[in-house]
Amino acid sequence: MSDRVFFSLTALATLFMVALALVAPQGEGRRSPAPFGHETAAEALARQPKLRPASDLQPKKPGLL
């Protein structure tokens, strides 16, 4: 492969990666587009099951109120 072809392909790959880095919202506080998006903290909390108080987990002793 000649140097002219190799360095042309390398320059194109470099320009592609720079253009991708400019349009990717990572690191700016915005969510990523749909296939790469991460759920927010509010969505993660809404998805978690509700926790019961510790008093509900202890067995009740018969004869005591």
Predicted model as a PDB file, atoms N, CA, C, CB and O in Angstrom, pLDDT in the B-factor column:
MODEL        1                                                                  
ATOM      1  N   MET A   1       0.857  -1.164   0.000  1.00 84.00           N  
ATOM      2  CA  MET A   1       0.000   0.000   0.000  1.00 84.00           C  
ATOM      3  C   MET A   1       0.908   1.233   0.000  1.00 84.00           C  
ATOM      4  CB  MET A   1      -0.978  -0.006   1.231  1.00 84.00           C  
ATOM      5  O   MET A   1       1.861   1.325   0.773  1.00 84.00           O  
ATOM      6  N   SER A   2       0.596   2.138  -0.854  1.00 92.00           N  
ATOM      7  CA  SER A   2       1.432   3.334  -0.944  1.00 92.00           C  
ATOM      8  C   SER A   2       1.147   4.279   0.223  1.00 92.00           C  
ATOM      9  CB  SER A   2       1.198   4.057  -2.285  1.00 92.00           C  
ATOM     10  O   SER A   2       0.085   4.225   0.843  1.00 92.00           O  
ATOM     11  N   ASP A   3       2.108   5.133   0.501  1.00 93.00           N  
ATOM     12  CA  ASP A   3       1.955   6.094   1.584  1.00 93.00           C  
ATOM     13  C   ASP A   3       0.799   7.056   1.328  1.00 93.00           C  
ATOM     14  CB  ASP A   3       3.244   6.871   1.777  1.00 93.00           C  
ATOM     15  O   ASP A   3       0.126   7.484   2.265  1.00 93.00           O  
ATOM     16  N   ARG A   4       0.572   7.392   0.082  1.00 95.00           N  
ATOM     17  CA  ARG A   4      -0.501   8.322  -0.264  1.00 95.00           C  
ATOM     18  C   ARG A   4      -1.865   7.739   0.132  1.00 95.00           C  
ATOM     19  CB  ARG A   4      -0.469   8.643  -1.779  1.00 95.00           C  
ATOM     20  O   ARG A   4      -2.702   8.460   0.676  1.00 95.00           O  
ATOM     21  N   VAL A   5      -2.098   6.466  -0.128  1.00 96.00           N  
ATOM     22  CA  VAL A   5      -3.370   5.821   0.218  1.00 96.00           C  
ATOM     23  C   VAL A   5      -3.481   5.672   1.734  1.00 96.00           C  
ATOM     24  CB  VAL A   5      -3.492   4.434  -0.473  1.00 96.00           C  
ATOM     25  O   VAL A   5      -4.519   5.979   2.319  1.00 96.00           O  
ATOM     26  N   PHE A   6      -2.405   5.200   2.365  1.00 97.00           N  
ATOM     27  CA  PHE A   6      -2.432   4.981   3.812  1.00 97.00           C  
ATOM     28  C   PHE A   6      -2.716   6.266   4.578  1.00 97.00           C  
ATOM     29  CB  PHE A   6      -1.113   4.390   4.276  1.00 97.00           C  
ATOM     30  O   PHE A   6      -3.591   6.282   5.444  1.00 97.00           O  
ATOM     31  N   PHE A   7      -2.010   7.324   4.282  1.00 97.00           N  
ATOM     32  CA  PHE A   7      -2.194   8.566   5.022  1.00 97.00           C  
ATOM     33  C   PHE A   7      -3.519   9.243   4.683  1.00 97.00           C  
ATOM     34  CB  PHE A   7      -1.044   9.514   4.739  1.00 97.00           C  
ATOM     35  O   PHE A   7      -4.072   9.958   5.520  1.00 97.00           O  
ATOM     36  N   SER A   8      -4.034   9.036   3.484  1.00 97.00           N  
ATOM     37  CA  SER A   8      -5.354   9.561   3.144  1.00 97.00           C  
ATOM     38  C   SER A   8      -6.432   8.854   3.964  1.00 97.00           C  
ATOM     39  CB  SER A   8      -5.632   9.396   1.634  1.00 97.00           C  
ATOM     40  O   SER A   8      -7.340   9.496   4.492  1.00 97.00           O  
ATOM     41  N   LEU A   9      -6.324   7.526   4.067  1.00 97.00           N  
ATOM     42  CA  LEU A   9      -7.287   6.778   4.881  1.00 97.00           C  
ATOM     43  C   LEU A   9      -7.157   7.133   6.360  1.00 97.00           C  
ATOM     44  CB  LEU A   9      -7.091   5.270   4.687  1.00 97.00           C  
ATOM     45  O   LEU A   9      -8.163   7.217   7.064  1.00 97.00           O  
ATOM     46  N   THR A  10      -5.954   7.338   6.829  1.00 97.00           N  
ATOM     47  CA  THR A  10      -5.739   7.731   8.217  1.00 97.00           C  
ATOM     48  C   THR A  10      -6.332   9.113   8.494  1.00 97.00           C  
ATOM     49  CB  THR A  10      -4.241   7.722   8.545  1.00 97.00           C  
ATOM     50  O   THR A  10      -6.927   9.334   9.548  1.00 97.00           O  
ATOM     51  N   ALA A  11      -6.175  10.019   7.570  1.00 97.00           N  
ATOM     52  CA  ALA A  11      -6.749  11.358   7.735  1.00 97.00           C  
ATOM     53  C   ALA A  11      -8.270  11.302   7.742  1.00 97.00           C  
ATOM     54  CB  ALA A  11      -6.264  12.293   6.618  1.00 97.00           C  
ATOM     55  O   ALA A  11      -8.909  11.998   8.532  1.00 97.00           O  
ATOM     56  N   LEU A  12      -8.857  10.485   6.876  1.00 97.00           N  
ATOM     57  CA  LEU A  12     -10.316  10.345   6.856  1.00 97.00           C  
ATOM     58  C   LEU A  12     -10.828   9.727   8.162  1.00 97.00           C  
ATOM     59  CB  LEU A  12     -10.753   9.483   5.655  1.00 97.00           C  
ATOM     60  O   LEU A  12     -11.842  10.165   8.705  1.00 97.00           O  
ATOM     61  N   ALA A  13     -10.132   8.723   8.653  1.00 97.00           N  
ATOM     62  CA  ALA A  13     -10.533   8.103   9.914  1.00 97.00           C  
ATOM     63  C   ALA A  13     -10.437   9.093  11.067  1.00 97.00           C  
ATOM     64  CB  ALA A  13      -9.668   6.875  10.204  1.00 97.00           C  
ATOM     65  O   ALA A  13     -11.297   9.115  11.947  1.00 97.00           O  
ATOM     66  N   THR A  14      -9.396   9.905  11.059  1.00 97.00           N  
ATOM     67  CA  THR A  14      -9.227  10.917  12.099  1.00 97.00           C  
ATOM     68  C   THR A  14     -10.341  11.952  12.048  1.00 97.00           C  
ATOM     69  CB  THR A  14      -7.871  11.602  11.958  1.00 97.00           C  
ATOM     70  O   THR A  14     -10.896  12.320  13.084  1.00 97.00           O  
ATOM     71  N   LEU A  15     -10.666  12.418  10.863  1.00 97.00           N  
ATOM     72  CA  LEU A  15     -11.753  13.392  10.719  1.00 97.00           C  
ATOM     73  C   LEU A  15     -13.084  12.801  11.148  1.00 97.00           C  
ATOM     74  CB  LEU A  15     -11.846  13.881   9.275  1.00 97.00           C  
ATOM     75  O   LEU A  15     -13.899  13.487  11.765  1.00 97.00           O  
ATOM     76  N   PHE A  16     -13.309  11.540  10.830  1.00 96.00           N  
ATOM     77  CA  PHE A  16     -14.544  10.874  11.248  1.00 96.00           C  
ATOM     78  C   PHE A  16     -14.631  10.801  12.771  1.00 96.00           C  
ATOM     79  CB  PHE A  16     -14.625   9.460  10.644  1.00 96.00           C  
ATOM     80  O   PHE A  16     -15.688  11.072  13.341  1.00 96.00           O  
ATOM     81  N   MET A  17     -13.539  10.440  13.434  1.00 93.00           N  
ATOM     82  CA  MET A  17     -13.558  10.335  14.897  1.00 93.00           C  
ATOM     83  C   MET A  17     -13.739  11.697  15.558  1.00 93.00           C  
ATOM     84  CB  MET A  17     -12.269   9.685  15.396  1.00 93.00           C  
ATOM     85  O   MET A  17     -14.423  11.798  16.577  1.00 93.00           O  
ATOM     86  N   VAL A  18     -13.142  12.741  15.000  1.00 92.00           N  
ATOM     87  CA  VAL A  18     -13.314  14.092  15.547  1.00 92.00           C  
ATOM     88  C   VAL A  18     -14.758  14.545  15.364  1.00 92.00           C  
ATOM     89  CB  VAL A  18     -12.342  15.093  14.866  1.00 92.00           C  
ATOM     90  O   VAL A  18     -15.340  15.124  16.281  1.00 92.00           O  
ATOM     91  N   ALA A  19     -15.345  14.292  14.197  1.00 90.00           N  
ATOM     92  CA  ALA A  19     -16.739  14.667  13.955  1.00 90.00           C  
ATOM     93  C   ALA A  19     -17.673  13.909  14.892  1.00 90.00           C  
ATOM     94  CB  ALA A  19     -17.124  14.397  12.491  1.00 90.00           C  
ATOM     95  O   ALA A  19     -18.639  14.481  15.397  1.00 90.00           O  
ATOM     96  N   LEU A  20     -17.398  12.640  15.127  1.00 88.00           N  
ATOM     97  CA  LEU A  20     -18.214  11.859  16.052  1.00 88.00           C  
ATOM     98  C   LEU A  20     -18.100  12.399  17.471  1.00 88.00           C  
ATOM     99  CB  LEU A  20     -17.802  10.387  16.016  1.00 88.00           C  
ATOM    100  O   LEU A  20     -19.099  12.448  18.190  1.00 88.00           O  
ATOM    101  N   ALA A  21     -16.925  12.797  17.882  1.00 83.00           N  
ATOM    102  CA  ALA A  21     -16.738  13.348  19.223  1.00 83.00           C  
ATOM    103  C   ALA A  21     -17.450  14.689  19.383  1.00 83.00           C  
ATOM    104  CB  ALA A  21     -15.251  13.510  19.523  1.00 83.00           C  
ATOM    105  O   ALA A  21     -17.875  15.031  20.486  1.00 83.00           O  
ATOM    106  N   LEU A  22     -17.584  15.446  18.307  1.00 82.00           N  
ATOM    107  CA  LEU A  22     -18.271  16.737  18.393  1.00 82.00           C  
ATOM    108  C   LEU A  22     -19.780  16.586  18.539  1.00 82.00           C  
ATOM    109  CB  LEU A  22     -17.963  17.569  17.166  1.00 82.00           C  
ATOM    110  O   LEU A  22     -20.419  17.414  19.188  1.00 82.00           O  
ATOM    111  N   VAL A  23     -20.357  15.553  17.952  1.00 80.00           N  
ATOM    112  CA  VAL A  23     -21.813  15.404  18.010  1.00 80.00           C  
ATOM    113  C   VAL A  23     -22.261  14.497  19.148  1.00 80.00           C  
ATOM    114  CB  VAL A  23     -22.329  14.858  16.697  1.00 80.00           C  
ATOM    115  O   VAL A  23     -23.445  14.491  19.483  1.00 80.00           O  
ATOM    116  N   ALA A  24     -21.360  13.735  19.752  1.00 75.00           N  
ATOM    117  CA  ALA A  24     -21.738  12.859  20.857  1.00 75.00           C  
ATOM    118  C   ALA A  24     -21.919  13.700  22.118  1.00 75.00           C  
ATOM    119  CB  ALA A  24     -20.669  11.747  21.080  1.00 75.00           C  
ATOM    120  O   ALA A  24     -21.041  14.496  22.449  1.00 75.00           O  
ATOM    121  N   PRO A  25     -23.025  13.544  22.822  1.00 63.00           N  
ATOM    122  CA  PRO A  25     -23.304  14.388  23.988  1.00 63.00           C  
ATOM    123  C   PRO A  25     -22.621  13.917  25.271  1.00 63.00           C  
ATOM    124  CB  PRO A  25     -24.783  14.448  24.216  1.00 63.00           C  
ATOM    125  O   PRO A  25     -22.936  14.444  26.338  1.00 63.00           O  
ATOM    126  N   GLN A  26     -21.720  12.972  25.219  1.00 63.00           N  
ATOM    127  CA  GLN A  26     -21.084  12.458  26.429  1.00 63.00           C  
ATOM    128  C   GLN A  26     -20.262  13.543  27.112  1.00 63.00           C  
ATOM    129  CB  GLN A  26     -20.199  11.254  26.099  1.00 63.00           C  
ATOM    130  O   GLN A  26     -19.556  14.309  26.456  1.00 63.00           O  
ATOM    131  N   GLY A  27     -20.361  13.598  28.424  1.00 60.00           N  
ATOM    132  CA  GLY A  27     -19.561  14.517  29.204  1.00 60.00           C  
ATOM    133  C   GLY A  27     -20.119  15.920  29.296  1.00 60.00           C  
ATOM    134  O   GLY A  27     -19.498  16.779  29.922  1.00 60.00           O  
ATOM    135  N   GLU A  28     -21.259  16.184  28.701  1.00 59.00           N  
ATOM    136  CA  GLU A  28     -21.839  17.523  28.739  1.00 59.00           C  
ATOM    137  C   GLU A  28     -23.102  17.565  29.593  1.00 59.00           C  
ATOM    138  CB  GLU A  28     -22.151  18.001  27.327  1.00 59.00           C  
ATOM    139  O   GLU A  28     -23.775  18.594  29.650  1.00 59.00           O  
ATOM    140  N   GLY A  29     -23.427  16.471  30.250  1.00 63.00           N  
ATOM    141  CA  GLY A  29     -24.600  16.437  31.107  1.00 63.00           C  
ATOM    142  C   GLY A  29     -25.885  16.097  30.393  1.00 63.00           C  
ATOM    143  O   GLY A  29     -26.938  16.032  31.027  1.00 63.00           O  
ATOM    144  N   ARG A  30     -25.834  15.881  29.110  1.00 64.00           N  
ATOM    145  CA  ARG A  30     -27.035  15.493  28.381  1.00 64.00           C  
ATOM    146  C   ARG A  30     -27.066  13.989  28.235  1.00 64.00           C  
ATOM    147  CB  ARG A  30     -27.094  16.174  27.000  1.00 64.00           C  
ATOM    148  O   ARG A  30     -26.029  13.328  28.286  1.00 64.00           O  
ATOM    149  N   ARG A  31     -28.280  13.441  28.050  1.00 63.00           N  
ATOM    150  CA  ARG A  31     -28.418  12.004  27.843  1.00 63.00           C  
ATOM    151  C   ARG A  31     -27.995  11.636  26.438  1.00 63.00           C  
ATOM    152  CB  ARG A  31     -29.855  11.551  28.101  1.00 63.00           C  
ATOM    153  O   ARG A  31     -28.106  12.436  25.510  1.00 63.00           O  
ATOM    154  N   SER A  32     -27.511  10.424  26.295  1.00 62.00           N  
ATOM    155  CA  SER A  32     -27.123   9.913  24.994  1.00 62.00           C  
ATOM    156  C   SER A  32     -28.370   9.593  24.178  1.00 62.00           C  
ATOM    157  CB  SER A  32     -26.230   8.666  25.140  1.00 62.00           C  
ATOM    158  O   SER A  32     -29.457   9.466  24.740  1.00 62.00           O  
ATOM    159  N   PRO A  33     -28.229   9.460  22.859  1.00 60.00           N  
ATOM    160  CA  PRO A  33     -29.364   9.067  22.044  1.00 60.00           C  
ATOM    161  C   PRO A  33     -29.881   7.685  22.435  1.00 60.00           C  
ATOM    162  CB  PRO A  33     -28.983   9.087  20.573  1.00 60.00           C  
ATOM    163  O   PRO A  33     -29.222   6.959  23.179  1.00 60.00           O  
ATOM    164  N   ALA A  34     -31.044   7.327  21.940  1.00 60.00           N  
ATOM    165  CA  ALA A  34     -31.784   6.139  22.378  1.00 60.00           C  
ATOM    166  C   ALA A  34     -30.975   4.848  22.492  1.00 60.00           C  
ATOM    167  CB  ALA A  34     -32.894   5.907  21.449  1.00 60.00           C  
ATOM    168  O   ALA A  34     -31.043   4.220  23.548  1.00 60.00           O  
ATOM    169  N   PRO A  35     -30.235   4.415  21.518  1.00 61.00           N  
ATOM    170  CA  PRO A  35     -29.590   3.115  21.720  1.00 61.00           C  
ATOM    171  C   PRO A  35     -28.511   3.129  22.785  1.00 61.00           C  
ATOM    172  CB  PRO A  35     -28.999   2.643  20.438  1.00 61.00           C  
ATOM    173  O   PRO A  35     -28.162   2.073  23.313  1.00 61.00           O  
ATOM    174  N   PHE A  36     -27.974   4.292  23.115  1.00 65.00           N  
ATOM    175  CA  PHE A  36     -26.885   4.372  24.065  1.00 65.00           C  
ATOM    176  C   PHE A  36     -27.278   5.062  25.359  1.00 65.00           C  
ATOM    177  CB  PHE A  36     -25.733   5.082  23.448  1.00 65.00           C  
ATOM    178  O   PHE A  36     -26.432   5.235  26.236  1.00 65.00           O  
ATOM    179  N   GLY A  37     -28.538   5.463  25.505  1.00 62.00           N  
ATOM    180  CA  GLY A  37     -28.956   6.259  26.650  1.00 62.00           C  
ATOM    181  C   GLY A  37     -28.900   5.502  27.960  1.00 62.00           C  
ATOM    182  O   GLY A  37     -29.079   4.285  27.997  1.00 62.00           O  
ATOM    183  N   HIS A  38     -28.652   6.225  29.020  1.00 63.00           N  
ATOM    184  CA  HIS A  38     -28.641   5.664  30.360  1.00 63.00           C  
ATOM    185  C   HIS A  38     -29.816   6.264  31.110  1.00 63.00           C  
ATOM    186  CB  HIS A  38     -27.285   5.942  31.095  1.00 63.00           C  
ATOM    187  O   HIS A  38     -30.157   7.433  30.928  1.00 63.00           O  
ATOM    188  N   GLU A  39     -30.435   5.440  31.964  1.00 63.00           N  
ATOM    189  CA  GLU A  39     -31.574   5.958  32.694  1.00 63.00           C  
ATOM    190  C   GLU A  39     -31.131   6.973  33.736  1.00 63.00           C  
ATOM    191  CB  GLU A  39     -32.344   4.823  33.351  1.00 63.00           C  
ATOM    192  O   GLU A  39     -30.016   6.906  34.253  1.00 63.00           O  
ATOM    193  N   THR A  40     -32.003   7.896  34.032  1.00 67.00           N  
ATOM    194  CA  THR A  40     -31.688   8.909  35.030  1.00 67.00           C  
ATOM    195  C   THR A  40     -31.874   8.332  36.430  1.00 67.00           C  
ATOM    196  CB  THR A  40     -32.570  10.162  34.837  1.00 67.00           C  
ATOM    197  O   THR A  40     -32.421   7.241  36.585  1.00 67.00           O  
ATOM    198  N   ALA A  41     -31.429   9.049  37.431  1.00 69.00           N  
ATOM    199  CA  ALA A  41     -31.556   8.582  38.806  1.00 69.00           C  
ATOM    200  C   ALA A  41     -33.027   8.450  39.200  1.00 69.00           C  
ATOM    201  CB  ALA A  41     -30.831   9.537  39.765  1.00 69.00           C  
ATOM    202  O   ALA A  41     -33.393   7.526  39.926  1.00 69.00           O  
ATOM    203  N   ALA A  42     -33.869   9.368  38.725  1.00 72.00           N  
ATOM    204  CA  ALA A  42     -35.296   9.299  39.046  1.00 72.00           C  
ATOM    205  C   ALA A  42     -35.934   8.053  38.432  1.00 72.00           C  
ATOM    206  CB  ALA A  42     -36.020  10.564  38.550  1.00 72.00           C  
ATOM    207  O   ALA A  42     -36.780   7.418  39.061  1.00 72.00           O  
ATOM    208  N   GLU A  43     -35.539   7.702  37.218  1.00 71.00           N  
ATOM    209  CA  GLU A  43     -36.076   6.495  36.592  1.00 71.00           C  
ATOM    210  C   GLU A  43     -35.596   5.242  37.313  1.00 71.00           C  
ATOM    211  CB  GLU A  43     -35.678   6.437  35.117  1.00 71.00           C  
ATOM    212  O   GLU A  43     -36.349   4.278  37.449  1.00 71.00           O  
ATOM    213  N   ALA A  44     -34.356   5.251  37.771  1.00 67.00           N  
ATOM    214  CA  ALA A  44     -33.818   4.095  38.491  1.00 67.00           C  
ATOM    215  C   ALA A  44     -34.536   3.914  39.826  1.00 67.00           C  
ATOM    216  CB  ALA A  44     -32.300   4.256  38.718  1.00 67.00           C  
ATOM    217  O   ALA A  44     -34.832   2.785  40.218  1.00 67.00           O  
ATOM    218  N   LEU A  45     -34.821   5.020  40.531  1.00 70.00           N  
ATOM    219  CA  LEU A  45     -35.542   4.924  41.798  1.00 70.00           C  
ATOM    220  C   LEU A  45     -36.977   4.472  41.597  1.00 70.00           C  
ATOM    221  CB  LEU A  45     -35.522   6.259  42.516  1.00 70.00           C  
ATOM    222  O   LEU A  45     -37.506   3.719  42.415  1.00 70.00           O  
ATOM    223  N   ALA A  46     -37.613   4.915  40.527  1.00 74.00           N  
ATOM    224  CA  ALA A  46     -38.992   4.517  40.263  1.00 74.00           C  
ATOM    225  C   ALA A  46     -39.072   3.032  39.913  1.00 74.00           C  
ATOM    226  CB  ALA A  46     -39.585   5.363  39.127  1.00 74.00           C  
ATOM    227  O   ALA A  46     -40.101   2.398  40.146  1.00 74.00           O  
ATOM    228  N   ARG A  47     -38.012   2.480  39.364  1.00 71.00           N  
ATOM    229  CA  ARG A  47     -38.013   1.086  38.954  1.00 71.00           C  
ATOM    230  C   ARG A  47     -37.753   0.146  40.128  1.00 71.00           C  
ATOM    231  CB  ARG A  47     -36.976   0.863  37.874  1.00 71.00           C  
ATOM    232  O   ARG A  47     -38.106  -1.031  40.055  1.00 71.00           O  
ATOM    233  N   GLN A  48     -37.146   0.633  41.204  1.00 72.00           N  
ATOM    234  CA  GLN A  48     -36.833  -0.215  42.353  1.00 72.00           C  
ATOM    235  C   GLN A  48     -38.092  -0.557  43.136  1.00 72.00           C  
ATOM    236  CB  GLN A  48     -35.815   0.474  43.266  1.00 72.00           C  
ATOM    237  O   GLN A  48     -39.008   0.262  43.221  1.00 72.00           O  
ATOM    238  N   PRO A  49     -38.151  -1.774  43.718  1.00 72.00           N  
ATOM    239  CA  PRO A  49     -39.325  -2.129  44.528  1.00 72.00           C  
ATOM    240  C   PRO A  49     -39.356  -1.310  45.818  1.00 72.00           C  
ATOM    241  CB  PRO A  49     -39.322  -3.643  44.857  1.00 72.00           C  
ATOM    242  O   PRO A  49     -38.323  -0.879  46.331  1.00 72.00           O  
ATOM    243  N   LYS A  50     -40.566  -1.111  46.322  1.00 72.00           N  
ATOM    244  CA  LYS A  50     -40.733  -0.362  47.562  1.00 72.00           C  
ATOM    245  C   LYS A  50     -40.246  -1.207  48.733  1.00 72.00           C  
ATOM    246  CB  LYS A  50     -42.215   0.054  47.764  1.00 72.00           C  
ATOM    247  O   LYS A  50     -40.524  -2.405  48.793  1.00 72.00           O  
ATOM    248  N   LEU A  51     -39.520  -0.591  49.663  1.00 70.00           N  
ATOM    249  CA  LEU A  51     -38.992  -1.288  50.818  1.00 70.00           C  
ATOM    250  C   LEU A  51     -39.978  -1.224  51.975  1.00 70.00           C  
ATOM    251  CB  LEU A  51     -37.644  -0.699  51.230  1.00 70.00           C  
ATOM    252  O   LEU A  51     -40.648  -0.214  52.193  1.00 70.00           O  
ATOM    253  N   ARG A  52     -40.050  -2.340  52.717  1.00 67.00           N  
ATOM    254  CA  ARG A  52     -40.924  -2.373  53.887  1.00 67.00           C  
ATOM    255  C   ARG A  52     -40.127  -1.970  55.115  1.00 67.00           C  
ATOM    256  CB  ARG A  52     -41.554  -3.779  54.077  1.00 67.00           C  
ATOM    257  O   ARG A  52     -38.910  -2.155  55.147  1.00 67.00           O  
ATOM    258  N   PRO A  53     -40.794  -1.421  56.128  1.00 67.00           N  
ATOM    259  CA  PRO A  53     -40.075  -1.082  57.360  1.00 67.00           C  
ATOM    260  C   PRO A  53     -39.553  -2.346  58.041  1.00 67.00           C  
ATOM    261  CB  PRO A  53     -40.992  -0.295  58.323  1.00 67.00           C  
ATOM    262  O   PRO A  53     -40.105  -3.429  57.847  1.00 67.00           O  
ATOM    263  N   ALA A  54     -38.498  -2.214  58.833  1.00 66.00           N  
ATOM    264  CA  ALA A  54     -37.894  -3.362  59.507  1.00 66.00           C  
ATOM    265  C   ALA A  54     -38.859  -4.009  60.492  1.00 66.00           C  
ATOM    266  CB  ALA A  54     -36.626  -2.938  60.231  1.00 66.00           C  
ATOM    267  O   ALA A  54     -38.764  -5.213  60.734  1.00 66.00           O  
ATOM    268  N   SER A  55     -39.779  -3.247  61.065  1.00 67.00           N  
ATOM    269  CA  SER A  55     -40.729  -3.817  62.028  1.00 67.00           C  
ATOM    270  C   SER A  55     -41.650  -4.839  61.351  1.00 67.00           C  
ATOM    271  CB  SER A  55     -41.568  -2.697  62.682  1.00 67.00           C  
ATOM    272  O   SER A  55     -42.132  -5.752  62.022  1.00 67.00           O  
ATOM    273  N   ASP A  56     -41.903  -4.716  60.075  1.00 66.00           N  
ATOM    274  CA  ASP A  56     -42.736  -5.686  59.373  1.00 66.00           C  
ATOM    275  C   ASP A  56     -42.005  -7.004  59.129  1.00 66.00           C  
ATOM    276  CB  ASP A  56     -43.203  -5.106  58.052  1.00 66.00           C  
ATOM    277  O   ASP A  56     -42.643  -8.032  58.901  1.00 66.00           O  
ATOM    278  N   LEU A  57     -40.703  -6.983  59.175  1.00 65.00           N  
ATOM    279  CA  LEU A  57     -39.925  -8.183  58.878  1.00 65.00           C  
ATOM    280  C   LEU A  57     -39.724  -9.063  60.099  1.00 65.00           C  
ATOM    281  CB  LEU A  57     -38.585  -7.800  58.307  1.00 65.00           C  
ATOM    282  O   LEU A  57     -39.436 -10.250  59.951  1.00 65.00           O  
ATOM    283  N   GLN A  58     -39.866  -8.518  61.301  1.00 66.00           N  
ATOM    284  CA  GLN A  58     -39.674  -9.306  62.524  1.00 66.00           C  
ATOM    285  C   GLN A  58     -40.945 -10.095  62.821  1.00 66.00           C  
ATOM    286  CB  GLN A  58     -39.303  -8.389  63.730  1.00 66.00           C  
ATOM    287  O   GLN A  58     -42.049  -9.568  62.684  1.00 66.00           O  
ATOM    288  N   PRO A  59     -40.792 -11.376  63.234  1.00 68.00           N  
ATOM    289  CA  PRO A  59     -41.987 -12.173  63.530  1.00 68.00           C  
ATOM    290  C   PRO A  59     -42.684 -11.659  64.790  1.00 68.00           C  
ATOM    291  CB  PRO A  59     -41.614 -13.661  63.699  1.00 68.00           C  
ATOM    292  O   PRO A  59     -42.046 -11.200  65.737  1.00 68.00           O  
ATOM    293  N   LYS A  60     -43.967 -11.748  64.768  1.00 69.00           N  
ATOM    294  CA  LYS A  60     -44.770 -11.319  65.907  1.00 69.00           C  
ATOM    295  C   LYS A  60     -44.839 -12.455  66.924  1.00 69.00           C  
ATOM    296  CB  LYS A  60     -46.198 -10.891  65.454  1.00 69.00           C  
ATOM    297  O   LYS A  60     -45.017 -13.617  66.558  1.00 69.00           O  
ATOM    298  N   LYS A  61     -44.699 -12.117  68.184  1.00 72.00           N  
ATOM    299  CA  LYS A  61     -44.758 -13.140  69.245  1.00 72.00           C  
ATOM    300  C   LYS A  61     -46.214 -13.304  69.685  1.00 72.00           C  
ATOM    301  CB  LYS A  61     -43.843 -12.748  70.473  1.00 72.00           C  
ATOM    302  O   LYS A  61     -46.908 -12.315  69.922  1.00 72.00           O  
ATOM    303  N   PRO A  62     -46.666 -14.526  69.791  1.00 68.00           N  
ATOM    304  CA  PRO A  62     -48.058 -14.732  70.196  1.00 68.00           C  
ATOM    305  C   PRO A  62     -48.264 -14.312  71.666  1.00 68.00           C  
ATOM    306  CB  PRO A  62     -48.462 -16.222  69.997  1.00 68.00           C  
ATOM    307  O   PRO A  62     -47.382 -14.494  72.506  1.00 68.00           O  
ATOM    308  N   GLY A  63     -49.408 -13.767  71.942  1.00 61.00           N  
ATOM    309  CA  GLY A  63     -49.758 -13.368  73.295  1.00 61.00           C  
ATOM    310  C   GLY A  63     -49.339 -11.949  73.659  1.00 61.00           C  
ATOM    311  O   GLY A  63     -49.773 -11.436  74.690  1.00 61.00           O  
ATOM    312  N   LEU A  64     -48.512 -11.303  72.848  1.00 58.00           N  
ATOM    313  CA  LEU A  64     -48.117  -9.943  73.137  1.00 58.00           C  
ATOM    314  C   LEU A  64     -48.813  -8.998  72.174  1.00 58.00           C  
ATOM    315  CB  LEU A  64     -46.593  -9.786  73.053  1.00 58.00           C  
ATOM    316  O   LEU A  64     -49.071  -9.337  71.019  1.00 58.00           O  
ATOM    317  N   LEU A  65     -49.106  -7.829  72.663  1.00 56.00           N  
ATOM    318  CA  LEU A  65     -49.758  -6.853  71.793  1.00 56.00           C  
ATOM    319  C   LEU A  65     -48.778  -6.126  70.968  1.00 56.00           C  
ATOM    320  CB  LEU A  65     -50.557  -5.880  72.579  1.00 56.00           C  
ATOM    321  O   LEU A  65     -49.157  -5.264  70.176  1.00 56.00           O  
TER     322      LEU A  65                                                      
ENDMDL                                                                          
END                                                                             
